[in-house]
Amino acid sequence: MPPEYVLLLAPSALAYVLFFTLYLIDSNKKLPQWFMRKTIHSIGNIMIGVFIGLLVEPWKVIQALTIFLILLAIFSLPPIRLLQFLLIKSTREGETRLETFVTVALTSASLLALYFVFQRENLVWFLAGIFVLAIADGFGEFVGRPFGKHKYVSPMSLLSSKPRYKSIEGSVGVFLGAALGIMLAFLISQIPLGDFRTVLLIVLISAIVTMLEALSTSFVDNIVLPWSVAIMGYLLF
């Protein structure tokens, strides 16, 4: 096991390497807004999962997040303004800053509640939930946007004035991302993946997650996906 100070610093270091890589690439060549939004979303959620999965104890998690926030405050001073960059690039197309803030606040509150429910005896399912949110939701757009040819309308979006189209290709990306997210949670929690029953249940949960993501719209999947993964994992395993 690495020294404690390495575990406290490593997730922040990795997150900022990735954020600054995006910052520099976008400064030289403007990347699509959807790509930046999903990439920041995925990096942020994966890093939260890594913080919690490696450190486990709430006090150590708080210490690591404090280090992360202090560095963010420093990097957000002129001329870098990293926080402003992340907020601008995290905004969904056609969405106001207020709507973005509300989405982030509700998602954060939901993940915090999920952590407190599962952090003692079943931390693996919190990790699975947040990794599925980060990877499956990201893969859905990374695959669906450039390669999505077979479109369908998300049923929940029919309740609004703007139907939201998804694609079968994007849903395949969600399925693969969900399976990868659960396996990553198992890996960090040092739970073996060897037996057939475990693999079969991961496939089943990933398939259900894919259907739930296909049904949802707007930020609803940010809440539905982590909770559904954690509850199904807890009940089935």
C-alpha positions in Angstrom: 0.0 0.0 0.0 1.4 3.4 -0.9 2.1 6.0 1.9 -0.9 7.8 3.1 0.2 11.2 1.8 0.5 9.7 -1.7 -3.1 8.4 -1.5 -4.2 11.9 -0.4 -2.4 13.7 -3.2 -2.6 11.2 -6.1 -6.3 11.6 -7.1 -6.0 15.4 -7.1 -2.8 15.3 -9.1 -4.3 13.0 -11.7 -7.5 15.1 -11.9 -5.6 18.3 -12.5 -3.3 16.7 -15.1 -6.5 15.8 -17.0 -8.2 19.1 -16.5 -5.1 21.1 -17.6 -4.7 18.8 -20.6 -8.3 19.7 -21.7 -7.6 23.4 -20.9 -4.5 23.5 -23.1 -6.1 21.5 -26.0 -9.2 23.7 -25.9 -7.0 26.9 -25.8 -5.4 25.8 -29.1 -8.2 24.1 -30.8 -11.8 24.6 -29.6 -13.4 21.2 -28.9 -17.2 20.6 -29.2 -19.1 21.8 -26.2 -20.8 18.4 -25.7 -17.4 16.7 -25.7 -16.0 19.0 -23.1 -19.1 18.8 -20.9 -19.1 15.0 -20.9 -15.3 14.7 -20.5 -15.3 17.0 -17.4 -18.4 15.2 -16.1 -16.7 11.8 -16.4 -13.3 12.9 -15.0 -15.0 14.6 -12.0 -17.1 11.6 -11.1 -14.3 9.0 -11.6 -12.0 11.1 -9.4 -14.6 11.2 -6.6 -14.9 7.4 -6.9 -11.1 7.0 -6.8 -10.9 9.4 -3.7 -13.4 7.3 -1.8 -12.4 3.9 -3.1 -8.7 4.3 -2.2 -9.1 6.2 1.1 -12.3 4.6 2.4 -12.4 6.4 5.7 -14.6 9.5 5.6 -12.0 11.7 7.4 -9.3 10.9 4.8 -11.8 11.5 2.0 -12.5 15.0 3.5 -8.8 15.7 3.7 -8.2 14.7 0.1 -11.2 16.8 -1.1 -9.9 19.7 0.9 -6.6 19.5 -0.9 -8.4 19.3 -4.2 -10.5 22.4 -3.4 -7.5 24.4 -2.2 -5.7 23.7 -5.4 -8.8 24.6 -7.4 -9.0 27.9 -5.6 -5.4 28.6 -6.5 -5.7 27.6 -10.1 -8.9 29.7 -10.5 -7.0 32.9 -9.9 -6.0 35.0 -13.0 -4.7 34.3 -15.5 -5.7 30.6 -15.5 -9.3 30.8 -14.1 -9.7 27.1 -14.1 -13.0 27.1 -12.2 -14.6 29.5 -14.7 -13.3 27.4 -17.6 -14.8 24.2 -16.0 -18.2 25.9 -15.4 -18.4 27.3 -18.9 -17.5 24.0 -20.5 -19.8 22.0 -18.2 -22.9 23.8 -19.4 -25.2 21.8 -21.7 -26.0 23.4 -25.0 -29.1 25.6 -24.7 -28.9 25.5 -20.9 -28.5 28.6 -18.6 -25.9 28.8 -15.9 -28.7 28.6 -13.3 -30.0 25.3 -14.8 -26.4 24.0 -14.8 -26.0 25.0 -11.1 -29.3 23.3 -10.2 -28.3 20.1 -12.0 -24.9 20.0 -10.3 -26.5 20.7 -6.9 -29.1 18.0 -7.2 -26.6 15.4 -8.6 -24.2 16.2 -5.8 -26.9 15.9 -3.1 -28.0 12.6 -4.6 -24.4 11.2 -4.6 -23.8 12.4 -1.1 -27.0 10.6 0.1 -25.9 7.4 -1.8 -22.5 7.6 -0.1 -24.0 7.8 3.4 -26.4 4.9 2.7 -23.7 2.5 1.3 -20.4 3.8 2.8 -20.1 1.4 5.8 -20.7 -2.2 4.6 -21.4 -1.9 0.9 -19.0 0.8 -0.4 -18.5 -1.2 -3.6 -22.0 -0.3 -4.7 -21.5 3.4 -4.1 -18.4 3.1 -6.3 -20.3 1.1 -8.9 -23.0 3.7 -9.0 -20.7 6.7 -9.4 -18.4 4.9 -11.9 -21.5 3.9 -14.0 -22.6 7.5 -14.0 -19.2 8.7 -15.1 -18.4 6.0 -17.7 -21.8 4.7 -19.0 -23.3 8.2 -19.3 -20.1 9.4 -21.0 -19.8 6.4 -23.4 -23.4 6.9 -24.4 -22.6 10.4 -25.8 -19.1 9.7 -27.0 -20.4 6.8 -29.1 -23.9 8.1 -29.9 -22.9 11.6 -31.1 -20.4 10.7 -33.8 -21.7 7.2 -34.7 -25.4 7.2 -33.8 -27.3 6.3 -37.0 -30.4 4.5 -35.7 -32.4 7.1 -33.7 -35.2 6.8 -31.3 -37.0 9.3 -29.0 -36.5 9.1 -25.3 -40.0 8.4 -23.9 -39.7 10.9 -20.9 -38.7 13.7 -23.3 -42.2 13.4 -24.9 -43.5 15.1 -21.8 -41.6 18.3 -22.7 -41.8 20.6 -25.6 -38.5 19.4 -27.0 -38.3 15.6 -27.7 -34.7 14.3 -27.1 -33.3 11.8 -29.6 -31.0 9.0 -28.7 -29.5 6.2 -30.7 -29.0 2.5 -30.6 -25.3 2.9 -31.0 -25.2 5.3 -28.0 -27.2 2.8 -25.9 -24.6 0.1 -26.8 -22.0 2.6 -25.4 -24.0 2.9 -22.2 -24.2 -0.9 -21.8 -20.4 -1.3 -22.3 -19.7 1.7 -20.0 -22.0 0.3 -17.3 -20.2 -3.0 -17.3 -16.8 -1.3 -17.2 -17.9 0.9 -14.4 -19.0 -2.0 -12.2 -15.9 -4.0 -13.0 -13.8 -0.9 -12.0 -15.6 -0.7 -8.7 -14.9 -4.4 -8.1 -11.2 -3.9 -8.9 -10.8 -1.0 -6.5 -12.7 -3.0 -3.8 -10.5 -6.0 -4.5 -13.5 -8.2 -5.3 -12.8 -11.1 -7.7 -14.7 -11.3 -11.0 -13.9 -14.9 -11.8 -17.1 -16.8 -11.4 -19.8 -17.0 -14.0 -22.6 -15.8 -11.7 -20.8 -12.5 -11.0 -20.3 -11.9 -14.8 -23.9 -12.7 -15.5 -25.2 -10.3 -12.9 -23.0 -7.5 -14.1 -24.4 -8.1 -17.6 -27.9 -8.1 -16.2 -27.4 -4.8 -14.2 -25.8 -3.2 -17.2 -28.7 -4.1 -19.4 -31.2 -2.7 -17.0 -29.1 0.5 -16.6 -29.1 0.8 -20.4 -32.9 0.6 -20.5 -33.2 3.2 -17.7 -30.9 5.6 -19.5 -32.9 5.2 -22.7 -36.0 6.1 -20.8 -34.6 9.1 -19.0 -33.9 12.7 -20.2 -32.2 15.9 -19.0 -30.4 15.3 -15.7 -32.7 12.6 -14.4 -30.2 9.8 -15.3 -27.6 11.5 -13.0 -29.8 10.4 -10.1 -31.5 7.3 -11.5 -28.3 5.5 -12.7 -26.2 5.5 -9.5 -29.1 4.6 -7.3 -30.4 1.8 -9.5 -26.9 0.2 -9.8 -26.3 0.4 -6.1 -29.7 -1.0 -5.1 -29.6 -3.8 -7.7 -26.1 -4.7 -6.7 -27.0 -4.8 -3.0 -30.1 -7.0 -3.7 -28.6 -9.3 -6.2 -25.2 -9.9 -4.7 
